[in-house]
Amino acid sequence: MISQIASDSSQVVTAVVQLNAIAEQIATGAEEVAAQAGTVATAGEKMSATGQRFCVGCR
């Protein structure tokens, strides 16, 4: 019985380590997506500002 508990505990520890690694990968991916979203937003703002300067006399 004790050996079964030890084996089960070892499996739980292995699963926790794997879940931790997956969580870290997800967090890294989320940080990358957030950075890319910021880049897209900045590009959009620059495009908008350029368009506004270009069309000053369009109206």
C-alpha positions in Angstrom: 0.0 0.0 0.0 2.8 2.4 0.9 4.6 1.7 -2.4 1.4 2.4 -4.3 1.0 5.8 -2.5 4.6 6.6 -3.4 4.1 5.6 -7.0 0.9 7.7 -7.2 2.7 10.7 -5.6 5.5 10.4 -8.1 2.9 10.5 -10.9 1.2 13.5 -9.4 4.6 15.3 -9.2 5.3 14.5 -12.8 2.0 15.8 -13.9 2.4 19.0 -11.9 5.8 19.6 -13.5 4.3 19.1 -17.0 1.4 21.4 -16.2 3.8 24.0 -15.0 5.8 23.8 -18.2 2.6 24.2 -20.3 1.5 27.1 -18.2 4.8 28.8 -18.8 4.5 28.3 -22.5 1.0 29.7 -22.5 2.2 32.8 -20.6 5.0 33.3 -23.0 2.6 33.0 -25.9 0.3 35.5 -24.3 3.1 38.0 -23.8 4.1 37.6 -27.5 0.5 38.2 -28.6 0.2 41.3 -26.4 3.4 42.7 -27.8 2.2 42.1 -31.4 -1.2 43.7 -30.6 0.7 46.7 -29.3 2.7 46.9 -32.5 -0.4 46.7 -34.6 -2.1 49.4 -32.6 0.9 51.7 -33.0 1.0 51.1 -36.7 -2.7 51.9 -37.0 -2.2 55.1 -35.1 0.6 56.1 -37.4 -1.4 55.3 -40.5 -4.3 57.3 -39.2 -2.1 60.3 -38.4 -0.5 60.1 -41.8 -3.9 59.9 -43.5 -5.1 62.9 -41.5 -2.0 64.9 -42.6 -2.4 63.8 -46.2 -6.1 64.8 -46.4 -5.9 68.1 -44.7 -7.1 69.9 -47.9 -9.4 67.0 -49.0 -12.5 68.5 -47.5 
